């Protein structure tokens, strides 16, 4: 399993590097075409190739990172029980959305994110739902497991984790959608003017709903899967979440006007801060069920009766 640990960190590093390279192109290079014109022909071709396929590469690397992480940490069966519903249900939601406007509002994908399934949704989009959704749910579950262990059972914990996981996922969209649809070089466009910083409010409801659906299905399928990990094991999901949030936030804050600081700040408040807290409250060492019950002031051992019998 050691090779999978090394591979996931290499993929994570490449994932972040690809996003940094993409940010440099979108934020620094494209706004200054004179820089591109000064490049030799080979450099111009390389830059055009990187900008055309950079979005595809960083998303594939993100999905590969989380897939390797999930396989090593939870096992192949547990990984597939989350990945298959996440891919299938998010793709269905996106196909429905681009065809009918429900649940996200009327929108369409442009170029730059790879081959479009049914001519509507780039194949990379369900991959991004999967790897951010997996990271968000695992952060939510392990943080809430510690914070709420005195007051909730496993079923209630999973319901709350689905809710918080969907909120973390939607917080990412607060910076992603403006960056990808309203920046000078967009990857999709809304075909209606939305009241929430150019986005329709139902787009946010669509994100919460889609996240809750596939996380809820996965939570049901994960009934017998032990999801308790320690803080160190939760570092990869946290870094994936923070890096992808930062990618959208940098574009939103540098390429759009000052009013977009509001959704970015909301994203930090309901996404970044809770994600970090969930990671922080996760124990450094995973305790046994008996130890956790004892630390929560509970006892799984029946008290001995002191009343004489007979």
Secondary structure, 3 states (H helix, E strand, C coil): CHHHHHHHHHHHHHHHHHHHHHHHHHHHHCCCHHHHHCCCHHHHHHHHHHHHHHHHHHHHHHHHHHHHHHHHHHCHHHHHHHHHHHHHHHHHHHHHHHHHCCCCCCEEECCCCCCEECCCEEHHHHHHHHHHHHHHHHHHHHHHHHHCCCCCCHHHHHHHHHHHHHHHHHHHHHHHHHHHHCCCCCCEEECCCECECEECHHHHHHHHHHHHHHHHHHHHHCCCCCCCCCCCCCHHHHHHHHHHHHHHHHHHHHHCCHHHHHHHHHHHHHHHHHHHHHHHHCCCCCCCHHHHHHHCCCCCCCCCCCCCCC
